[in-house]
């Protein structure tokens, strides 16, 4: 009786071991399930104890653009392996549908720069308005690539809520970032954008100045009052940019004080040594308003 009991116990143990071995997932299994589009089994494999299996399943779900796997992939942010975490963010980006928005915003806070960069780019491609605040904060990321991607993405999203954060980066040390910010502001719009772009026309880099002027033109009628006021600016480049904006918007003033300031700006920008006699004649015709302005 005793021997029978232990024999049965050993037999059951052997079955259990064989059962576990039979259920053990392999890379080949992942490839097979991917080929068949078996998303359910791939999702279950994300919890496999073997790193290589979790990694393969993660990548497979991304390649399959498996939207049902979004929450399970996002849960891998807590994985013990960096490679799995990075793969989960990349796979979510590959899925690229609205449900990835929340996990991608969370990815902007991950410790890995590549993950933050992937998330910033993906949110822009998705035009995720809900990510504006997160991307605004990412403009101050420790990595220059993440800052740049965040600025570009805010421009792609084109929501005015991003303008204040963007305008705050117009003084950044990187010319590439300042130019990207100036371009993005042309899409986000609003008064914060217009004010920032006017000052950006004083930038030491001509590429940034030109981009700022082009963005003001893109903003349309909103820019006109800011450009007219900029004709009075102390910086010559700002006055020159303001004239360019007004010309392109077909909003050159034809009367009043604004015309006088436009003529004065033209003299200061176009005439290095002598005042154009024609301009003097035009000012003289304005009488006392011109004198007061001068």
MARNU-808869 format. One line per field, with one value per residue (C-alpha): x, y, z. Coordinates in nm, 4 decimals. Example, Ala and Ser with C-alpha at 12.3 -4.5 7.8 and 13.67 -1.06 7.14 Angstrom:
x <- (1.2300, 1.3670)
y <- (-0.4500, -0.1060)
z <- (0.7800, 0.7140)
//
This chain:
x <- (0.0000, 0.2809, 0.4781, 0.1683, 0.1158, 0.4716, 0.4643, 0.1464, 0.2985, 0.6091, 0.3915, 0.1877, 0.5040, 0.6386, 0.3162, 0.3366, 0.6949, 0.6100, 0.3065, 0.5127, 0.7694, 0.4997, 0.3552, 0.6922, 0.6932, 0.9734, 1.0771, 0.9445, 0.6051, 0.6015, 0.6854, 0.4083, 0.1480, 0.2548, 0.2175, -0.1329, -0.2227, -0.2960, -0.2988, -0.4450, -0.1540, 0.0997, -0.0511, -0.0246, 0.3383, 0.4129, 0.4112, 0.6545, 0.9488, 1.1963, 1.3154, 1.3621, 1.0039, 0.8595, 1.0697, 0.9675, 0.5994, 0.6215, 0.7769, 0.5267, 0.2301, 0.3702, 0.4254, 0.0704, -0.0545, -0.2545, -0.4718, -0.6202, -0.2683, -0.2273, -0.2903, -0.0773, 0.2095, 0.1865, 0.2088, 0.5572, 0.6847, 0.7391, 0.9363, 1.2749, 1.4509, 1.5301, 1.5088, 1.1514, 1.0500, 1.1955, 1.0310, 0.6937, 0.7095, 0.8177, 0.5371, 0.2796, 0.4121, 0.3737, 0.0110, -0.0361, -0.4077, -0.5774, -0.5736, -0.1937, -0.2215, -0.2297, 0.0560, 0.2627, 0.2161, 0.3330, 0.6346, 0.7487, 0.8446, 1.0368, 1.4044, 1.5206, 1.5836, 1.4996, 1.1609, 1.0864, 1.1940, 0.9760, 0.6799, 0.7255, 0.7372, 0.4399, 0.2209, 0.2888, 0.2102, -0.1125, -0.1942, -0.2921, -0.4345, -0.4435, -0.0638, -0.0026, 0.0806, 0.3087, 0.4938, 0.5199, 0.6983, 0.9175, 1.0540, 1.2717, 1.3886, 1.7550, 1.8010, 1.8194, 1.6601, 1.3557, 1.3203, 1.3348, 1.0877, 0.8479, 0.8581, 0.7937, 0.5090, 0.3428, 0.3501, 0.1960, -0.0814, -0.1385, -0.3226, -0.2949, -0.2409, 0.1164, 0.2083, 0.3157, 0.5526, 0.6935, 0.7464, 0.9417, 1.2003, 1.2738, 1.5733, 1.7207, 2.0894, 2.0244, 1.9610, 1.7878, 1.5472, 1.4739, 1.3975, 1.1712, 0.9907, 0.9392, 0.7962, 0.5690, 0.4293, 0.3005, 0.0683, -0.0255, -0.1166, -0.2671, -0.1303, 0.1456, 0.2717, 0.2557, 0.4376, 0.7093, 0.7582, 0.7953, 1.0862, 1.2283, 1.2809, 1.5642, 1.7420, 2.1098, 2.0482, 1.8954, 1.7274, 1.5391, 1.4459, 1.3135, 1.1186, 0.9647, 0.8530, 0.7103, 0.5188, 0.3721, 0.2504, 0.1013, -0.0914, -0.2674, -0.4644, -0.3767, -0.0206, -0.1061, -0.1419, 0.1724, 0.3692, 0.2489, 0.3618, 0.6946, 0.7712, 0.8634, 1.0980, 1.4539, 1.5977, 1.6502, 1.5928, 1.2562, 1.1517, 1.2674, 1.0763, 0.7641, 0.7752, 0.8112, 0.5117, 0.2966, 0.3939, 0.3139, -0.0176, -0.0946, -0.1430, 0.0964, -0.0628, -0.1751, -0.2749, -0.2221, 0.0511, 0.1036, 0.2014, 0.4494, 0.6091, 0.6215, 0.8013, 1.0424, 1.1092, 1.1750, 1.4256, 1.6033, 1.6186, 1.6775, 1.8941, 2.2216, 2.3635, 2.1078, 1.7381, 1.5410, 1.4199, 1.0907, 1.0261, 1.0997, 0.8442, 0.5833, 0.6455, 0.6287, 0.2832, 0.1597, 0.2037, 0.1734, 0.0999, 0.4390, 0.6110, 0.4513, 0.5546, 0.9085)
y <- (0.0000, 0.2339, 0.1545, 0.2116, 0.5561, 0.6724, 0.5236, 0.7176, 1.0354, 1.0007, 0.9411, 1.2548, 1.4576, 1.3350, 1.4357, 1.7827, 1.8311, 1.7126, 1.9393, 2.2436, 2.1580, 2.1201, 2.4647, 2.6393, 2.9011, 2.9387, 3.1918, 2.9479, 2.9573, 3.3347, 3.3235, 3.0702, 3.2736, 3.5900, 3.4206, 3.3089, 3.6457, 3.4842, 3.8024, 3.6364, 3.3940, 3.6679, 3.8838, 3.5952, 3.5518, 3.9032, 3.7529, 3.4728, 3.4400, 3.4305, 3.7717, 3.6599, 3.5368, 3.8575, 4.0613, 3.8588, 3.8737, 4.2487, 4.3064, 4.0750, 4.2629, 4.5904, 4.4507, 4.3184, 4.6628, 4.4773, 4.7436, 4.4939, 4.4617, 4.8311, 4.7950, 4.4821, 4.6463, 4.9560, 4.7312, 4.6326, 4.9762, 4.8013, 4.5154, 4.4373, 4.4466, 4.7714, 4.6000, 4.4917, 4.8385, 5.0040, 4.7442, 4.8031, 5.1765, 5.1090, 4.8578, 5.1024, 5.3592, 5.1047, 5.0472, 5.4233, 5.4555, 5.6850, 5.4264, 5.4624, 5.8282, 5.7777, 5.5252, 5.7400, 6.0447, 5.8267, 5.7198, 6.0844, 6.0347, 5.7078, 5.7122, 5.5965, 5.8766, 5.6521, 5.5734, 5.9423, 6.0261, 5.7523, 5.8725, 6.2380, 6.1503, 5.9141, 6.1717, 6.4221, 6.1704, 6.0933, 6.4670, 6.3931, 6.7149, 6.5511, 6.5300, 6.9059, 6.9589, 6.6567, 6.7623, 7.1164, 6.9790, 6.7621, 7.0803, 7.0955, 6.7342, 6.6658, 6.5295, 6.7709, 6.5177, 6.4872, 6.8648, 6.8953, 6.6117, 6.7645, 7.1038, 6.9447, 6.7361, 7.0385, 7.1980, 6.8874, 6.8905, 7.2610, 7.3387, 7.6896, 7.5355, 7.4607, 7.8178, 7.9473, 7.6574, 7.6848, 8.0604, 8.0019, 7.8058, 8.0792, 8.1725, 7.8212, 7.7824, 7.5431, 7.7119, 7.3968, 7.4022, 7.7748, 7.7280, 7.4289, 7.6248, 7.9239, 7.6951, 7.5169, 7.8473, 7.9138, 7.6173, 7.6543, 8.0214, 8.2701, 8.5872, 8.4059, 8.2747, 8.6139, 8.7921, 8.5303, 8.5324, 8.9107, 8.8887, 8.5877, 8.8161, 8.9702, 8.6335, 8.6328, 8.3499, 8.4474, 8.1083, 8.1595, 8.5165, 8.4063, 8.1179, 8.3524, 8.5924, 8.3083, 8.1790, 8.5232, 8.5285, 8.1840, 8.3169, 8.5584, 8.8631, 8.7979, 8.9080, 9.2431, 9.4475, 9.2884, 9.3628, 9.7233, 9.7716, 9.6036, 9.8826, 10.0828, 9.8133, 9.9075, 9.6114, 9.6707, 9.3037, 9.3117, 9.6194, 9.4503, 9.1349, 9.3332, 9.5003, 9.1592, 9.0268, 9.3259, 9.2998, 8.9293, 8.9803, 9.2711, 9.4881, 9.7775, 10.0823, 10.3595, 10.6290, 10.7674, 10.7085, 10.3467, 10.4657, 10.7100, 10.4388, 10.2109, 10.4789, 10.5453, 10.1729, 10.1500, 10.4327, 10.2749, 9.9336, 10.0167, 10.3298, 10.2874, 10.6337, 10.8614, 10.9218, 10.8551, 11.1902, 11.0347, 10.9235, 11.2731, 11.4120, 11.1608, 11.2477, 11.6179, 11.5726, 11.4259, 11.7564, 11.7685, 11.3947, 11.3149, 11.5775, 11.4420, 11.0893, 11.1919)
z <- (0.0000, 0.0981, -0.2164, -0.4288, -0.2738, -0.3451, -0.6922, -0.7686, -0.6218, -0.8377, -1.1410, -1.0744, -1.0236, -1.3558, -1.5286, -1.3703, -1.4883, -1.8363, -1.8364, -1.7451, -2.0059, -2.2647, -2.1808, -2.1908, -2.4663, -2.7175, -2.9803, -3.2401, -3.0700, -3.0880, -3.4591, -3.5174, -3.3278, -3.5046, -3.8439, -3.7474, -3.5964, -3.2605, -3.0550, -2.7461, -2.7088, -2.7804, -2.5061, -2.2600, -2.3605, -2.2343, -1.8843, -1.9721, -1.7297, -2.0189, -2.1387, -2.4976, -2.5165, -2.3683, -2.6073, -2.9119, -2.8157, -2.7619, -3.1015, -3.2692, -3.1255, -3.2546, -3.6012, -3.5999, -3.4858, -3.2232, -3.0619, -2.8087, -2.6646, -2.5745, -2.2003, -2.1730, -2.3577, -2.1380, -1.8320, -1.9500, -1.8460, -1.5113, -1.6651, -1.5121, -1.8499, -2.0331, -2.3724, -2.3033, -2.1846, -2.4946, -2.7174, -2.5530, -2.6262, -2.9831, -3.0333, -2.9008, -3.1471, -3.4264, -3.3297, -3.3656, -3.2861, -3.0299, -2.7453, -2.7242, -2.6221, -2.2448, -2.2293, -2.4629, -2.2411, -1.9523, -2.1607, -2.1733, -1.8072, -1.8461, -1.7506, -2.0934, -2.3491, -2.6446, -2.4925, -2.4371, -2.7920, -2.9411, -2.7368, -2.8368, -3.2062, -3.1831, -3.0096, -3.2849, -3.5565, -3.3743, -3.3415, -2.9827, -2.8368, -2.4955, -2.5035, -2.5330, -2.1649, -2.1524, -2.4639, -2.3287, -2.0229, -2.2465, -2.4074, -2.0946, -2.1240, -2.0444, -2.3988, -2.6925, -2.9283, -2.7039, -2.6810, -3.0592, -3.1181, -2.8653, -3.0400, -3.3781, -3.2371, -3.0784, -3.4221, -3.5763, -3.3170, -3.3780, -3.0556, -2.9081, -2.5667, -2.6669, -2.7630, -2.4225, -2.3587, -2.7095, -2.6875, -2.3688, -2.5674, -2.8218, -2.6092, -2.6140, -2.6938, -2.9820, -3.3166, -3.4410, -3.1486, -3.1814, -3.5498, -3.4801, -3.2099, -3.4409, -3.7065, -3.4577, -3.3323, -3.6815, -3.6313, -3.2644, -3.3020, -3.0579, -2.9028, -2.7139, -3.0470, -3.2186, -2.9346, -2.9231, -3.2992, -3.3105, -3.0652, -3.2523, -3.5524, -3.3472, -3.3274, -3.4191, -3.6656, -3.9994, -4.0347, -3.7100, -3.8092, -4.1466, -3.9942, -3.7376, -4.0113, -4.2182, -3.9150, -3.8498, -4.2086, -4.1554, -3.8545, -4.0885, -3.9741, -3.6093, -3.6879, -3.8435, -3.5247, -3.3792, -3.6965, -3.7064, -3.3505, -3.4309, -3.6797, -3.3689, -3.2338, -3.1363, -3.3284, -3.6996, -3.7838, -3.6102, -3.8090, -4.1301, -4.0400, -3.9566, -4.2982, -4.4641, -4.2725, -4.3640, -4.7305, -4.7471, -4.5710, -4.8057, -4.4995, -4.5636, -4.3967, -4.6295, -4.3821, -4.0345, -3.7831, -3.8912, -4.2408, -4.0923, -3.8819, -4.1852, -4.3873, -4.1041, -4.0677, -4.4409, -4.4194, -4.1234, -4.2867, -4.6523, -4.6283, -4.4457, -4.5050, -4.6673, -4.6212, -4.9379, -5.0734, -5.1787, -4.8226, -4.6952, -4.9374, -4.8250, -4.4613, -4.5344, -4.6841, -4.3537, -4.1724, -3.7963, -3.7460, -3.8977, -3.6853, -3.3693, -3.4580, -3.5405)
//
